[in-house]
Amino acid sequence: MASLGSLLLVASLLLGSPAAQGEHGVIHVVSGAWSKDYCILFSSDYVTLPRELRHAPLLPLYDGTKVSWCPGEDPFHKAQTSFSRPQSLRHTTAMAMRGNCSFYDKGWLAQGQGAHGLLIVSRLGDQQCCDTTSVSPDLHQPLPDLTIPVAVLRYTDMLDILRHTHGAATVRVAMYAPPEPVIDYNLVVIFILAVGTVAVGGYWAGTMEAAWLQRRRARRGGGGPDGHHEPRAVAAEGSAGVPEDKGNEDCPVDFTVATAGAAVTMSFSIVVLLYFFYDYFVYVMIGIFGLGASTGLYSCLVPLTQHLPLRGYQRPLPGHWAYLQLPQLLLAGLCTLVTLLWVTYRNEDRWAWLLQDTLGVAYCIFVLQRVRLPTLKNCTCFLLTLLASDVFFVFITPLFTKTGKSMMLEVASGPADSSSHERLPMMLKVPRLRASALTPCDQPFSILGFGDIVVPGFLVVYCHRFDVHIRSHQVYFVACTIAYAVGLMVTFLAMTVMEMGQPALLYLVSSTLLTSLAVAARRQELTLFWTGQSRPQVPAQPVAGVCVVPESCSKQRQEGIARGPQ
């Protein structure tokens, strides 16, 4: 289960929201006592909108969506009908459908009829609004500039306006372009959740590794945590050693080169499948998240059941191969109930994000606990391959997609023409906490994909396990965790400056990997760190012919004879 969950988690390598072409603006609609703001896209090549609503003219809205606004397609610009009389458009903001002609042609037609603005309704949510030019039939005589603002309005917003203003005598609108906020406070919440998940998952995995080593030393007759009486075979064993107790459910799953290659291939395939078959495959991802999240939540909370008074109530399973305790059964039911509650209300924006983030954090911690990369060599190859995949999907795929948006960001935010209106659950999401006039233009949530937590988290886990094996007092773990936090801050800064979604692994993998290698080089442990081996311990030299506990010496000698030469 852990191996399958990790393979599916790395598919969600995403951050941020897609940036649309053009500039964002707001149209304020007023009808009687009702008013509402909607997002628009416009080009400031010709006309600049006011920055504040109080400076924007409030003009009547003219609904021209029933006819074509392209020259030559209807008698609008030739005949004097009740719709096309010049006085009906004068000092108004006209609204027309997209059609087959350029924005310039529509704007010039509305401007010629006396309109002071034009709203072009597009069925595509990411419709570009930089198409404000047209080819002049006379190359020596360029077309005149537009003097009215031309903006794009979403089709769903037009339907909402018509529904609220149906039967109203007058509908007035004002277009303006408020300044965009630099950063939202919800990024602080996402930062705390992400860094906390990586730190808790890495620390927990290290403590599990230490407990496993202690159990193994006890079975082999070794000493305590100081390792003075630890046999050389155990002391020289690296963190890449395969646990003997593979049947133990707490034993981590090693991520070999073949497993890492399968994870990268599956990650690539899942993104492609979501891009082309989003409305179908998104439900598969919802099911996978629900199963993995409930398992992760149970795994994180089950240690608490050891301290409950009902622990003594247990029943053997068929075959008596295990016992089912009542607290664990109740916890499993609670985790299943929480997951079903999220599945039922997953699209409730007001509070369902709390459940999704809780389940997501538990899922990530579970994977970080149960999956380990045995050597830094494997870890580096795995991280760099996913880094290249992330950069490809974010920066390269916009060059050959129809919409000009990256496949990764299209999948993360959901296609604009999706009929299911579902969103991928493989991400942390926090609603915007800072009020802004451009709130209708922004996504209501800021998001961070689980892949941007789990993939660098594998390196943090490796560092803590290496700390355990060489007894370095968590030097590597602390340094790598701090490097992850710095890399995440750089990611947010790059997203703010560039105003577009970023391949977060580009910053996270670079910061964590370079920092870990620098610490290893500084401590002169680069070879051990790369191969995942512990520093060999010199066992204490016993006094010849002296045995403090004869029975123990005899028992150890008999066990050695039974095992034979190693």
C-alpha positions in Angstrom: 0.0 0.0 0.0 2.8 2.4 0.9 4.6 1.7 -2.4 1.5 2.2 -4.5 0.6 5.4 -2.6 4.0 6.9 -3.2 3.9 6.1 -6.9 0.6 7.9 -7.2 1.6 10.9 -5.0 4.5 11.9 -7.2 2.1 12.6 -10.1 0.9 15.8 -8.5 3.9 18.0 -8.9 2.3 21.4 -9.1 2.1 24.8 -7.5 0.2 28.0 -8.0 -2.5 28.9 -10.5 -2.2 29.5 -14.2 -1.7 33.1 -15.4 -4.1 34.3 -18.1 -3.0 36.3 -21.0 -3.8 40.0 -20.9 -4.5 42.2 -17.8 -7.1 41.6 -15.2 -9.8 44.1 -14.5 -13.2 44.2 -12.7 -16.6 45.1 -14.0 -19.0 46.4 -11.4 -22.7 45.6 -12.3 -25.6 47.5 -10.6 -29.3 46.8 -11.0 -31.5 48.4 -8.4 -30.4 47.3 -5.0 -28.4 44.4 -6.4 -24.7 44.7 -7.3 -21.8 42.3 -8.0 -18.3 42.3 -9.3 -17.0 40.1 -12.1 -13.6 39.5 -13.6 -12.6 40.7 -17.1 -9.5 40.5 -19.2 -8.5 43.6 -21.2 -5.6 45.0 -23.2 -4.2 48.3 -22.2 -2.5 48.9 -25.6 -5.1 51.5 -26.5 -7.1 52.5 -23.5 -6.2 52.3 -19.8 -8.9 51.6 -17.3 -9.3 53.6 -14.1 -7.6 52.2 -11.0 -10.5 52.8 -8.7 -14.2 52.3 -9.0 -15.1 55.8 -8.0 -13.2 57.1 -11.0 -14.9 54.7 -13.5 -18.0 55.9 -15.4 -21.2 54.0 -14.6 -22.8 53.4 -18.0 -26.0 51.5 -19.1 -25.3 48.0 -20.3 -26.5 47.2 -23.9 -27.2 43.5 -24.5 -26.2 42.7 -28.0 -25.5 39.0 -27.5 -28.4 37.9 -29.8 -26.9 39.1 -33.0 -23.5 38.9 -34.7 -21.1 41.8 -34.2 -18.9 41.0 -37.2 -18.9 43.2 -40.3 -20.8 41.8 -43.2 -22.6 39.1 -41.2 -25.7 41.0 -40.4 -27.3 44.4 -41.3 -26.3 46.0 -38.0 -24.0 48.5 -39.7 -26.2 48.9 -42.8 -29.8 49.2 -41.7 -31.5 51.3 -39.1 -33.3 48.6 -37.1 -34.6 49.0 -33.6 -31.5 47.3 -32.3 -28.9 49.2 -34.4 -30.1 52.8 -34.1 -27.0 54.8 -33.2 -28.8 56.5 -30.3 -29.4 53.1 -28.7 -25.7 52.5 -28.2 -24.6 56.0 -27.5 -23.0 56.4 -24.0 -23.4 52.7 -23.2 -21.3 49.7 -22.7 -22.2 47.1 -25.3 -22.0 43.3 -24.7 -21.5 40.9 -27.6 -20.6 37.3 -28.2 -17.1 36.3 -29.4 -17.9 35.4 -33.0 -15.4 34.8 -35.8 -13.9 38.3 -36.4 -11.2 40.0 -34.5 -11.6 42.0 -31.3 -10.6 45.1 -33.2 -13.4 44.6 -35.7 -15.9 44.3 -32.9 -14.5 47.2 -31.0 -14.4 49.4 -34.1 -18.0 48.5 -34.9 -19.1 49.4 -31.3 -17.1 52.6 -31.3 -18.6 53.7 -34.6 -22.1 53.3 -33.1 -21.2 55.5 -30.2 -20.6 52.9 -27.5 -18.1 53.9 -24.7 -17.0 50.3 -24.0 -17.4 46.7 -25.3 -17.6 43.4 -23.4 -16.9 40.4 -25.5 -18.4 37.2 -24.1 -16.2 34.1 -24.4 -17.0 30.6 -23.6 -13.4 29.9 -22.8 -12.3 31.0 -19.3 -8.8 31.7 -20.4 -9.6 33.6 -23.7 -6.7 35.9 -24.7 -7.6 39.5 -25.0 -4.5 40.7 -26.8 -6.2 40.2 -30.2 -7.1 43.9 -30.7 -5.5 44.3 -34.1 -6.8 43.6 -37.6 -5.1 43.5 -40.9 -5.6 46.7 -42.9 -6.5 46.2 -46.6 -4.1 49.1 -47.4 -0.7 48.4 -46.1 0.2 52.1 -46.5 -2.7 53.3 -44.4 -2.8 51.7 -41.0 -6.1 51.2 -39.2 -7.0 53.9 -36.6 -6.6 53.1 -32.9 -9.5 52.1 -30.7 -10.5 54.8 -28.2 -12.9 52.6 -26.1 -12.0 49.7 -23.8 -12.5 46.2 -25.1 -12.6 43.5 -22.5 -13.4 39.8 -22.3 -16.2 38.5 -20.0 -16.7 34.8 -19.1 -19.8 33.2 -20.5 -20.9 31.9 -17.1 -20.6 35.4 -15.7 -22.8 36.7 -18.5 -25.5 34.1 -17.7 -25.3 35.1 -14.0 -25.7 38.8 -14.9 -28.7 38.1 -17.1 -30.3 35.9 -14.4 -30.0 38.5 -11.7 -31.1 41.4 -13.9 -33.9 39.7 -15.8 -36.8 42.2 -16.2 -34.8 45.1 -14.8 -35.4 48.4 -16.4 -31.8 49.6 -16.3 -28.5 47.7 -15.7 -25.4 49.8 -15.3 -21.8 48.7 -15.4 -18.4 50.3 -14.6 -15.0 48.8 -15.7 -11.8 49.5 -13.8 -8.4 47.8 -13.2 -7.5 47.8 -9.5 -3.9 47.0 -8.5 -3.1 43.4 -7.8 -2.0 42.4 -4.3 1.6 41.4 -4.0 1.1 38.4 -1.8 -1.6 36.7 0.2 -1.4 35.6 3.8 -2.6 32.1 3.1 0.9 31.3 1.7 2.1 31.5 5.3 -0.4 28.8 6.3 0.7 26.6 3.3 4.3 27.2 4.3 3.7 26.0 7.9 1.7 23.0 6.7 4.3 21.9 4.1 7.4 22.4 6.3 5.7 20.9 9.3 4.7 17.8 7.3 8.2 17.3 6.0 9.7 17.8 9.5 7.3 15.5 11.2 7.5 12.8 8.5 11.3 12.9 8.5 11.6 12.9 12.3 9.1 10.1 12.7 10.8 8.0 10.0 14.2 8.5 11.8 12.8 7.4 15.2 11.3 4.3 13.5 14.7 3.5 12.1 16.4 3.9 15.5 13.8 1.6 17.1 14.3 -1.0 14.4 18.1 -0.9 14.9 17.7 -1.3 18.6 15.4 -4.3 18.2 17.9 -5.8 15.7 20.8 -5.3 18.1 18.8 -6.9 20.9 18.1 -10.0 18.7 21.8 -10.3 17.7 23.0 -9.9 21.3 24.4 -6.4 20.8 24.6 -3.7 23.4 22.5 -0.6 24.1 22.3 2.6 22.0 26.0 3.4 22.6 26.9 0.3 20.5 30.0 -0.7 22.5 29.2 -4.4 22.3 27.6 -4.2 18.8 28.9 -6.9 16.4 31.0 -5.6 13.5 28.5 -7.0 11.0 25.7 -4.8 12.4 27.9 -1.8 13.1 29.2 -1.7 9.5 25.8 -2.1 8.0 24.6 0.9 6.2 21.2 2.5 6.1 20.7 0.7 2.8 20.5 -2.6 4.7 17.3 -4.5 4.1 15.4 -5.3 7.3 15.2 -8.8 8.3 11.7 -8.6 9.7 10.0 -8.0 6.3 6.9 -9.4 7.8 6.6 -6.6 10.2 4.0 -4.1 9.1 6.1 -1.2 10.5 9.0 -2.1 8.2 9.6 0.5 5.6 9.5 -0.3 1.9 12.8 0.2 0.0 12.6 2.4 -3.2 14.9 0.7 -5.6 16.1 2.0 -9.0 13.4 0.0 -10.7 10.7 1.3 -8.3 11.9 4.8 -8.8 11.7 4.4 -12.6 8.2 3.0 -12.3 7.2 6.0 -10.2 8.5 8.5 -12.7 6.8 6.7 -15.6 3.5 6.5 -13.7 3.8 10.2 -12.8 4.3 11.2 -16.4 1.4 8.9 -17.5 -1.0 10.2 -14.9 -0.5 13.8 -15.9 -1.0 13.0 -19.6 -4.2 10.9 -18.9 -5.6 13.7 -16.7 -4.9 16.3 -19.5 -6.7 14.3 -22.2 -9.3 12.5 -20.1 -9.8 14.8 -17.1 -13.5 14.3 -16.6 -13.1 10.5 -16.2 -9.7 10.1 -14.7 -10.2 12.7 -12.0 -12.6 10.3 -10.2 -9.9 7.6 -10.2 -7.6 10.1 -8.4 -10.3 11.0 -5.9 -10.8 7.3 -5.1 -7.0 6.8 -4.7 -6.8 9.8 -2.5 -9.7 8.6 -0.3 -8.1 5.2 0.2 -4.6 6.5 0.9 -5.8 9.3 3.1 -7.9 7.1 5.4 -4.9 4.7 5.7 -2.6 7.6 6.4 -4.8 9.1 9.0 -5.1 5.7 10.7 -1.4 5.2 10.7 -0.7 8.6 12.3 -3.3 8.2 15.0 -2.9 4.5 15.9 0.0 5.2 18.4 -2.5 7.1 20.5 -4.6 3.9 21.0 -1.8 2.4 23.1 -2.7 4.7 26.0 -6.5 4.1 25.9 -8.1 2.1 28.8 -10.0 -0.2 26.2 -6.8 -1.6 24.9 -7.4 -4.9 26.7 -10.5 -5.7 24.7 -9.2 -7.6 21.7 -10.4 -10.5 19.5 -8.3 -12.9 17.5 -8.6 -12.8 13.7 -9.3 -16.1 11.9 -6.3 -18.3 12.1 -5.1 -16.5 15.2 -2.3 -14.7 13.2 -3.2 -11.3 14.7 -5.4 -9.7 17.3 -7.9 -6.9 16.6 -8.1 -4.5 19.5 -11.3 -2.5 20.1 -9.6 1.0 20.1 -8.0 0.2 16.7 -11.3 -0.9 15.4 -13.0 2.3 16.6 -10.2 4.4 15.1 -10.5 2.7 11.7 -14.2 3.5 11.7 -13.5 7.1 12.6 -10.9 7.5 9.8 -13.3 5.9 7.3 -16.1 8.3 8.5 -13.9 11.4 8.1 -12.9 10.3 4.6 -16.5 9.6 3.5 -17.4 13.0 4.9 -14.8 14.6 2.7 -15.9 12.6 -0.4 -19.5 13.7 0.1 -18.8 17.4 0.6 -15.5 17.8 -1.2 -16.8 20.7 -3.4 -18.0 22.7 -0.4 -15.5 25.6 -0.5 -16.4 27.0 2.9 -15.0 24.2 5.1 -14.2 21.0 3.1 -10.6 22.3 2.5 -9.9 21.7 6.2 -10.7 18.0 5.8 -8.7 17.8 2.6 -5.6 19.4 4.2 -5.9 17.2 7.3 -6.2 14.0 5.2 -3.5 15.2 2.9 -1.0 15.9 5.6 -1.6 12.5 7.1 -1.2 10.8 3.7 2.1 12.5 3.1 3.4 11.6 6.6 2.4 8.0 6.0 4.3 7.8 2.7 7.4 9.4 4.2 7.3 6.9 7.0 6.8 3.8 4.9 9.0 4.5 1.9 12.7 5.0 2.0 15.4 5.5 -0.6 18.4 3.3 0.5 21.2 5.4 -0.9 21.8 9.0 -1.8 22.6 7.8 -5.3 19.1 6.4 -5.8 17.6 9.5 -4.1 19.5 11.9 -6.4 18.5 10.1 -9.6 14.9 10.0 -8.5 14.7 13.6 -7.5 16.5 14.9 -10.5 14.3 12.9 -12.9 11.2 14.3 -11.3 12.7 17.7 -11.4 13.2 17.4 -15.2 9.7 16.1 -15.6 8.3 19.1 -13.6 10.2 21.6 -15.6 9.1 19.9 -18.8 5.4 20.0 -17.9 5.5 23.6 -16.6 7.8 25.4 -19.1 7.9 23.2 -22.2 4.4 22.0 -22.7 2.9 25.5 -23.2 4.8 25.5 -26.6 2.6 22.9 -28.1 -0.8 23.0 -26.2 -3.8 24.6 -27.9 -4.5 27.1 -25.1 -0.8 28.0 -24.5 -1.1 26.8 -20.9 1.2 24.2 -19.4 -0.2 20.7 -19.0 0.7 20.7 -15.3 -1.2 23.9 -14.5 -4.1 22.9 -16.7 -4.5 19.7 -14.7 -4.0 21.4 -11.4 -6.6 24.1 -11.9 -8.9 21.9 -13.9 -9.7 22.5 -17.6 -12.0 25.5 -18.3 -14.3 23.3 -20.4 -14.6 20.5 -17.9 -18.1 19.1 -17.6 -17.5 17.5 -14.2 -16.2 20.7 -12.5 -14.1 18.5 -10.2 -10.7 19.4 -8.8 -7.8 17.2 -8.1 -7.5 16.4 -4.3 -3.7 15.7 -4.4 -2.8 19.2 -3.0 -3.0 21.4 0.0 -5.4 24.2 -0.5 -6.0 27.3 1.7 -8.6 30.0 0.9 -7.4 33.5 0.3 -7.2 35.5 3.5 -6.6 39.0 2.1 -9.5 40.9 0.7 -8.9 42.5 -2.8 -11.0 44.1 -5.5 -9.4 41.5 -7.9 -10.7 38.6 -5.8 -13.2 37.6 -8.6 -10.3 37.1 -10.9 -8.2 35.0 -8.6 -8.6 31.3 -7.7 -10.4 31.2 -4.3 -7.6 29.0 -3.0 -3.8 28.9 -3.1 -2.5 25.4 -3.7 0.6 23.3 -3.2 0.8 19.8 -4.7 1.7 16.8 -2.6 4.6 16.0 -4.8 6.3 19.2 -3.7 6.1 17.9 -0.2 6.8 14.2 -0.6 9.5 14.3 -3.2 11.9 16.6 -1.3 10.7 14.9 1.9 12.3 11.6 0.8 15.6 13.3 1.0 14.8 14.7 4.5 13.9 11.2 5.6 17.1 9.8 4.2 19.1 12.5 6.0 17.5 11.6 9.4 18.0 7.9 8.9 21.6 8.5 8.0 21.9 10.6 11.2 20.6 7.6 13.1 23.1 5.2 11.6 26.2 7.5 12.2 24.9 9.0 15.4 25.4 12.6 14.3 22.7 14.2 16.5 20.4 15.1 13.6 22.8 17.3 11.8 21.8 16.3 8.3 18.1 16.2 9.2 18.0 19.8 10.6 20.1 21.2 7.7 17.9 19.5 5.1 14.7 20.6 6.7 15.9 24.2 6.9 17.0 24.0 3.2 13.5 22.8 2.3 11.9 25.8 4.1 14.3 28.2 2.3 13.6 26.6 -1.0 9.8 26.9 -0.5 10.2 30.6 0.3 12.2 31.1 -2.9 9.4 29.3 -4.7 6.8 31.7 -3.4 9.0 34.7 -4.2 9.5 33.5 -7.8 5.8 32.9 -8.1 5.0 36.4 -6.9 7.7 38.1 -9.1 6.9 36.2 -12.3 3.2 36.1 -11.7 2.8 32.5 -12.8 2.9 29.0 -11.5 6.4 27.7 -10.8 8.0 24.2 -11.0 8.5 24.1 -7.3 10.9 21.1 -7.5 13.3 23.3 -9.4 13.9 25.2 -6.1 13.2 22.6 -3.5 15.3 19.8 -5.0 18.2 22.2 -5.6 18.2 23.7 -2.1 17.8 20.4 -0.2 20.3 18.4 -2.3 23.0 21.0 -2.5 22.7 21.7 1.3 22.9 18.0 2.2 26.0 17.5 0.0 27.6 20.6 1.4 27.1 19.3 5.0 28.5 15.9 4.1 31.6 17.4 2.4 32.1 19.7 5.4 32.0 16.7 7.8 34.2 14.6 5.4 31.4 12.0 5.1 30.6 12.4 1.5 31.4 8.8 0.5 29.4 7.4 3.4 26.5 9.8 2.7 26.5 8.9 -1.0 26.5 5.1 -0.5 24.3 5.1 2.6 26.8 3.3 4.8 27.4 3.8 8.5 30.8 4.6 9.9 32.3 1.3 11.0 32.6 0.9 14.8 35.6 -0.7 16.5 34.3 -3.3 18.9 35.6 -3.4 22.5 38.5 -5.9 22.9 37.7 -8.5 25.4 40.2 -9.8 27.9 41.5 -13.2 26.7 40.2 -16.1 28.7 37.8 -14.1 30.8 34.0 -14.4 30.5 31.9 -12.3 32.9 28.8 -14.4 32.4 29.8 -17.9 31.4 26.2 -18.9 30.5 25.9 -16.0 28.0 29.3 -16.7 26.5 28.4 -20.4 26.0 25.0 -19.4 24.5 26.6 -17.0 22.1 29.3 -19.6 21.1 26.6 -22.1 20.4 24.7 -19.6 18.2 27.8 -18.8 16.3 28.5 -22.5 15.6 24.9 -23.0 14.5 25.1 -20.0 12.1 28.4 -21.1 10.6 30.8 -18.7 8.9 29.4 -15.6 7.4 
